[in-house]
Amino acid sequence: MIETTFYLSLILSILLSSLVGGLLFGFALVVMPGIAKLSDKEFLLSFKHMDGIIQNNQPLFMLVWVGSVIAVISTTILELLFSTSDNIYLILLASSLYLIGVQLPTIRSNIPLNNSLQALDINATDLEELTIFRKEFEQSWNRWNKFRTINAFLSVLIWLVILTEF
């Protein structure tokens, strides 16, 4: 019973973490380079609208994002409490990469940046201020998103290694 529960939790961790990682990857490779070609005002408006969908708690997005955290924590707890395998260190590494390397930067950096953009009245802000805001926002957001993307990739890779040993 515990083995089956752990296996299902591991599969869910892989699936949901992969979806989150894919979203981050898509932003890093397609979305941000695509909107980078827009003017400052267009860039900020575009990002604000995309983020607005997330900020309005888009149900499937929230299910995947929050579900990934719950699945990873559950998988780790099940491993710590019931496992007799040698995978504990790999699971702790994968969980740490995901929770500390993906979720923590999201909470500490990307969400505050998004919130600052949501609070900005783009149409009432002069172009010079928009240029300054965009530069600071875009550089920091992209840096942390790349960091999150790499950690998500490594975490999922380790989860897959664990799955092959199951």
C-alpha positions in Angstrom: 0.0 0.0 0.0 2.7 2.5 1.0 4.8 1.5 -2.0 1.8 2.2 -4.4 1.1 5.5 -2.7 4.7 6.5 -3.0 4.8 5.5 -6.6 1.7 7.5 -7.4 3.1 10.5 -5.5 6.3 10.2 -7.4 4.5 10.1 -10.8 2.4 13.1 -9.8 5.6 15.0 -8.7 7.2 14.2 -12.0 4.1 15.3 -14.0 3.4 18.5 -12.2 7.0 19.6 -11.8 7.5 18.9 -15.5 4.5 21.1 -16.4 5.8 23.9 -14.2 9.3 23.5 -15.6 7.9 23.6 -19.1 6.1 26.8 -18.4 9.3 28.4 -17.1 11.2 27.0 -20.1 8.6 28.4 -22.5 8.9 31.8 -20.9 12.7 31.7 -21.0 12.9 30.6 -24.7 9.8 32.0 -26.4 7.7 34.5 -24.4 10.3 36.8 -22.9 12.5 36.9 -26.1 9.3 37.5 -28.1 8.0 40.4 -26.1 11.5 41.8 -25.6 11.2 43.1 -29.2 8.2 45.4 -28.1 8.5 49.0 -27.0 8.8 49.5 -23.3 5.1 50.3 -22.9 4.0 47.4 -25.1 6.3 45.0 -23.2 5.0 46.1 -19.8 1.4 45.9 -20.9 1.9 42.5 -22.5 3.5 41.0 -19.4 1.0 42.7 -17.1 -1.9 41.1 -19.1 -0.2 37.6 -19.1 0.5 37.8 -15.4 -3.0 39.1 -14.7 -4.4 35.8 -15.8 -2.2 34.1 -13.1 -3.0 36.7 -10.5 -6.7 36.1 -11.1 -6.1 32.5 -9.9 -6.5 30.7 -13.3 -7.8 27.4 -11.9 -5.7 24.9 -14.0 -2.6 27.0 -13.5 -3.1 27.0 -9.7 -3.9 23.3 -9.7 -0.6 22.5 -11.4 1.5 25.0 -9.6 0.3 24.4 -6.0 -0.3 20.7 -6.8 3.4 20.4 -7.7 4.4 21.7 -4.3 2.0 19.4 -2.5 3.2 16.4 -4.6 6.9 17.0 -4.0 6.4 17.5 -0.3 4.2 14.4 -0.1 6.7 12.3 -2.0 9.5 13.4 0.2 7.6 12.7 3.4 6.6 9.3 2.2 10.2 8.5 1.4 11.4 9.8 4.8 8.8 7.9 6.8 8.4 4.6 5.0 11.1 3.9 2.5 13.7 1.2 2.8 15.4 2.2 -0.5 18.6 4.0 -1.0 16.9 6.9 -2.9 16.5 9.1 0.1 19.4 11.4 -0.8 18.2 11.7 -4.4 14.7 12.5 -3.3 16.0 15.1 -0.9 18.1 16.6 -3.7 15.3 16.6 -6.2 12.9 18.1 -3.6 15.4 20.7 -2.5 16.1 21.8 -6.1 12.4 22.1 -6.8 11.3 23.7 -3.5 14.3 25.9 -2.9 15.5 26.4 -6.5 12.1 26.9 -8.2 9.4 27.8 -5.6 11.5 30.0 -3.3 12.8 32.3 -6.0 9.2 32.5 -7.4 8.0 33.7 -4.0 11.0 35.9 -3.1 11.7 37.5 -6.5 9.3 36.8 -9.4 6.0 37.3 -7.6 7.2 40.6 -6.0 8.4 41.8 -9.5 5.0 40.8 -11.0 3.2 42.6 -8.2 5.2 45.8 -8.7 4.2 45.7 -12.4 0.5 45.1 -11.5 0.6 48.2 -9.3 2.2 50.3 -12.0 -0.2 52.6 -13.9 1.5 52.1 -17.3 -0.7 54.6 -19.2 -0.1 57.3 -16.6 3.7 56.8 -16.4 6.0 58.8 -18.7 8.2 56.9 -21.2 11.5 57.6 -19.4 10.1 56.1 -16.2 8.7 53.1 -18.2 12.2 52.5 -19.7 13.8 52.5 -16.3 11.1 50.3 -14.8 11.3 47.8 -17.7 15.1 47.5 -17.6 15.1 46.7 -13.9 12.0 44.4 -14.1 13.1 42.5 -17.3 16.7 41.9 -16.2 15.8 40.6 -12.7 12.8 38.6 -13.8 14.7 36.9 -16.6 17.7 36.1 -14.4 15.5 34.4 -11.8 13.4 32.7 -14.4 16.5 31.1 -15.9 17.6 30.0 -12.4 14.1 28.5 -11.8 14.1 26.8 -15.2 17.5 25.1 -14.6 16.5 23.9 -11.2 13.2 22.6 -12.4 15.0 20.7 -15.2 17.5 19.2 -12.7 14.8 18.3 -10.3 12.7 16.5 -12.9 15.8 14.7 -14.2 16.5 13.3 -10.7 12.8 12.3 -10.2 13.1 10.4 -13.5 16.2 8.6 -12.3 14.4 7.6 -9.1 11.5 6.4 -11.2 13.7 4.1 -13.3 15.1 2.6 -10.1 11.6 1.9 -8.7 
